[in-house]
Amino acid sequence: MNSIKIYLTASGIQLQNQQGLVCSVPGNWDDFINQKNLFEVCSMHLLNGLQAKIDNPLCPIDSQEIWAAGVTYLRSKVARMEESKESGGDTFYDKVYDAERPEIFYKGNRLRSVGTGGKVRIRKDSMWNVPEPELTLFVNKQGELAGYSIGNDMSSRDIEGENPLYLPQAKVYDAAAGLGPCLLVSEKPLAPSTVISMEIFRHDESVFHGDTEISQMKRSHAELVDYLTREMSFPAGVYLMTGTCIVPDPPFTLQSGDSIHITIEPIGTLIQTVA
């Protein structure tokens, strides 16, 4: 599958193809990524590409909002039901998994997001915090699925489990939305066999590792995009995290200094440290 990576860097927008050719392009992020036929546009720019390294990448976001879909994998449903059993909220997640309408919630924006090499946070009023590695879709201002990135949906599971109405507090806070390292555009959609993997290191030792294929997702990407854009417009485009199947079993919880590595090829690896 032919693909091109689009990076936002301190020096502007940079493109990189699979052969390692790199070029810089003029213009601002919002306008560039919302062009029609973005893969073809990037391919034309890279005709003049040179072998080079990408400058330190920033979080690939400007005016875009970040939204997220939940309970799209069976493992996520089970985990949500386990954490909310005592509050009686477990039946909600069982129903959401089987319902026609997906769970979709607001996750953040540039202010709440963190790129690769940055620091994500855990809430001070939570005792049970986990990262959630997610394939993230980029939907352009025309409502079309135009690219992919990697998302880290940082979550406070004890707050979420206490009451389903506390979901915004469990999911939306400063530095809770990991995104990056780039925006990938491709000729064809990602294959169902695409693997999402996550490894967490503590004091340079691996304390968790898990992986899954995006084929395990119950809902299609087109379905999630349809519900997100059905009654909302996004003039600068929008990112949509698509849910997780990799959930560390309790009593695991993140600690300050932990290093989170999320890999989805051909997008790359999103590496973040817990503040």
Secondary structure, DSSP 8 states (H G I E B T S, - for coil): --EEEEEEETTEEEEEETT-EEEEE-S-HHHHHTSSSHHHHHHHHGGG-EE-----B--S-SS-EEEEEES-SHHHHHHHHHHTTTTTTHHHHHHHHHSSS-EEEEEE-GGGEE-TTSEE---TT-S-EE--EEEEEEE-TTS-EEEEEEEEE-EEHHHHHH-GGGHHHHH-STT-EEEEEEEEEESS---TT-EEEEEEEETTEEEEEEEEEGGG-SS-HHHHHHHHHSS---TT-EEEE---S----TT----TT-EEEEEETTTEEEEEEE-
